Amino acid sequence: MNRQLKTGLVLCLGLAMAGCGGQKIKPGDVLCPIVGAAAGAGVVAAGADTDETGALAGGAVVGAAIAYLVCHEADKPAPAAPAPAPAPAPVAKKVTPPPPPPAAPEVGTKLISLEGTHFDFNKATLTAAGTAKLDEAAKVLGENPTVKLNVEGHTDGVGSAAYNQGLSERRAKAVVAYLVGKGVDGARLNPVGYGKSKPVATNDTAEGRAQNRRVDLLVSDN
């Protein structure tokens, strides 16, 4: 190894150590500039007609700088993968609130009225049409468990007052018995008979008398 090349290598080592001062040194930080500096100094020494130390130093500096940049570029960590896109927020389902319960019927409201066609003639026996109407009444009472009823029996004007009074009471009790059989608490039902004392139509016609033979279910406050 000639004197120029030795001098160049010494310069390479000095330049490499000076460039890394104050930093954590990795093998590549020293090796790469030294190799580059040696190569640069060798090229200058081989191709130039001079053996001046300045020319060798210049070649070493250039070679070291190029090697340092190349090695550091290769030593850089790979860029981090982009963060995954956030998952879309769940869409809240629209919940439809249940409809409010129907308002309880007011005191004095006539829940239903069973007219003459809902009973066998001159009897307290309910017909199929009568029980169908009472099924509706039982449903309303089930939806309104605090409602109480007066079950009022009435008759037409034919016959004596005493007979019609008894018939009206039997019809009212027949209605109560049917509703209790449908699950209605009997304590909520108050049967009462009025006989022929409260007609709603004339007793002079068949149509009027049919309207007077009835059982009314009225909302009570007791």
Backbone hydrogen bonds, N-H to C=O, Kabsch-Sander energy under -0.5 kcal/mol:
donor,donor_aa,acceptor,acceptor_aa,energy
6,K,2,N,-2.0
7,T,3,R,-2.5
8,G,4,Q,-2.2
9,L,5,L,-2.4
10,V,6,K,-2.2
11,L,7,T,-2.1
12,C,8,G,-2.4
13,L,9,L,-2.4
14,G,10,V,-2.2
15,L,11,L,-2.6
16,A,12,C,-2.6
17,M,13,L,-2.4
18,A,14,G,-2.1
19,G,15,L,-2.1
20,C,16,A,-0.8
21,G,18,A,-1.1
23,Q,20,C,-1.8
25,I,23,Q,-0.6
29,D,26,K,-0.9
30,V,26,K,-0.9
30,V,27,P,-0.7
31,L,27,P,-2.9
32,C,28,G,-1.7
34,I,30,V,-2.0
35,V,31,L,-2.8
36,G,32,C,-2.6
37,A,33,P,-3.3
38,A,34,I,-2.9
39,A,35,V,-2.3
40,G,36,G,-2.8
41,A,37,A,-3.2
42,G,38,A,-2.7
43,V,39,A,-2.3
44,V,40,G,-2.0
45,A,41,A,-2.8
46,A,42,G,-2.6
47,G,43,V,-2.0
48,A,44,V,-1.9
56,L,52,E,-1.6
57,A,53,T,-2.7
58,G,54,G,-2.4
59,G,55,A,-2.3
60,A,56,L,-2.4
61,V,57,A,-2.7
62,V,58,G,-2.3
63,G,59,G,-2.5
64,A,60,A,-2.9
65,A,61,V,-2.6
66,I,62,V,-2.4
67,A,63,G,-2.5
68,Y,64,A,-2.7
69,L,65,A,-2.4
70,V,66,I,-2.4
71,C,67,A,-2.7
72,H,68,Y,-2.5
73,E,69,L,-2.4
74,A,70,V,-1.9
75,D,71,C,-1.6
76,K,72,H,-0.8
76,K,73,E,-0.7
92,A,90,P,-0.6
95,V,93,K,-0.6
96,T,94,K,-0.6
108,G,219,V,-2.6
109,T,106,E,-2.1
111,L,109,T,-0.8
111,L,217,L,-3.2
112,I,217,L,-0.8
114,L,215,V,-3.2
115,E,113,S,-0.8
116,G,210,A,-1.8
118,H,115,E,-2.6
119,F,116,G,-1.6
120,D,125,T,-2.1
123,K,120,D,-2.1
127,T,118,H,-2.2
131,T,127,T,-2.3
132,A,128,A,-1.8
133,K,129,A,-1.5
134,L,130,G,-1.9
135,D,131,T,-1.8
136,E,132,A,-1.2
137,A,133,K,-1.7
138,A,134,L,-2.6
139,K,135,D,-1.7
140,V,136,E,-2.0
141,L,137,A,-2.4
142,G,138,A,-2.0
143,E,139,K,-1.6
144,N,140,V,-1.0
147,V,144,N,-1.8
148,K,220,S,-0.6
149,L,188,R,-3.2
150,N,218,L,-2.9
151,V,149,L,-0.6
151,V,190,N,-2.6
152,E,150,N,-0.9
152,E,216,D,-2.9
153,G,151,V,-0.6
153,G,192,V,-2.8
154,H,214,R,-2.8
155,T,195,G,-2.5
164,N,160,S,-2.3
165,Q,161,A,-2.1
166,G,162,A,-1.9
167,L,163,Y,-2.4
168,S,164,N,-2.4
169,E,165,Q,-1.7
170,R,166,G,-2.2
171,R,167,L,-2.2
172,A,168,S,-1.9
173,K,169,E,-2.3
174,A,170,R,-2.1
175,V,171,R,-1.8
176,V,172,A,-2.0
177,A,173,K,-2.5
178,Y,174,A,-1.8
179,L,175,V,-2.2
180,V,176,V,-2.4
181,G,177,A,-1.8
182,K,178,Y,-0.8
182,K,179,L,-0.8
183,G,180,V,-1.8
184,V,179,L,-2.1
188,R,185,D,-2.0
189,L,186,G,-1.6
190,N,149,L,-2.2
192,V,151,V,-2.8
194,Y,153,G,-2.7
197,S,194,Y,-2.1
209,R,205,T,-2.4
210,A,206,A,-2.1
211,Q,207,E,-1.5
212,N,208,G,-1.6
213,R,209,R,-1.5
214,R,154,H,-0.7
214,R,212,N,-1.2
215,V,114,L,-2.1
216,D,152,E,-2.4
217,L,112,I,-2.5
218,L,150,N,-2.3
218,L,216,D,-0.7
219,V,109,T,-2.6
220,S,148,K,-3.1
